[in-house]
Amino acid sequence: ITTRNIQELYEPIVASDLNIAVFGAGHVGSAVVGALANLDCNIRWVDSRRRMFKHVPTNVRPIEALEPALEVAAMPAHSFYLVMTHSHAMDFEICDRILRRTESRYCGLIGSLSKRRRFEKRYRKQGMSDTLIEQLICPIGVSGISGKKPAEIAVAVAAEVLRVQEHAAQQASAELSANVHLIRR
């Protein structure tokens, strides 16, 4: 019997905890997915229209859904949601479901401040609390980037997602006892 010297190497594999749902596969949605797909994240890309998904990165799950708002429930807690569909009515319903989940990390809606005000008014009419309504981010993207081209919006949105994620990680780290440290990838 011969014995060979066998060496084994183990590398810990940790799944990303950055879960993002992008609602809308138009020009801006495609640019946003393209920018986010380069990050260590899991993306669910949802649209109600058929054959909208042209280029789908490997960490992206495209979903054709007749009722995109129902896809909100499929996301894990502390997810990020980016809403940019072709329909204001659909945007309203999707955001309503996101805000009512209460544990979402980010609910971003593409649009202007006037669109936000219209949505706020309708949510209040439905009895939604101001605390929930305040969680709606509209317009989206870090301040200081005023470009309206899809690629410019995508960069601003990706930067905002990273900023919110980093802030959440810092808060979680601060809440740990002194002898526990988060493992950074």
Steps between C-alpha positions, in 0.01 A plus 500: 500500500638837406412815677498822309541832660168666425448862578164658515423866476176639633375842408198636680221596266260757631195593298446868446251664733444786256165413344357740246172497309487719191151557363511607136709383206494812286805711418559621856423164660744329265772755577440465875517121485819526294662724761385295799586161348870577545451509876491198729121479509192303402259675265140414412406696189125523452291625210143437388583518131605200295850462357641812668812335639771529236830469686475324835814478719564176688400634844167628367175306496262643237131463581210567263207557732146597410473668841849626592384629840453141615876444457570727798407212732768276344784718626679429830492747788729803473488503121543799272222587257536720194174586327513634144224342296322641196184569705435743786212279618731198512769703678243607759384145570855361520614776738188448713592134553864583570419767757252274679769231542668738749833312506621603157836671502426733210196589289610715208263639239617667182336834439475857610411662829153570361452127431600431859248756629221343293584155639520634858155657467347176370669289771371734773150474349530120535597541866873428473699649787750780445767273649454255213465771235830656613676178394428577134805645324404706195679626306769230519877522473769683694470876498732699280449290187240676290536306174187347350661242271440137603872437571523814716192403698639146540828627647316731742263221608780244544692750714193559716443127548863457605477793740186362667651150517821634657304703755296191596821295541651769723187507716499120529868501595443765767227285655730198543677436825868596518625146439295436184601638161330478164698321231552732207520349155 
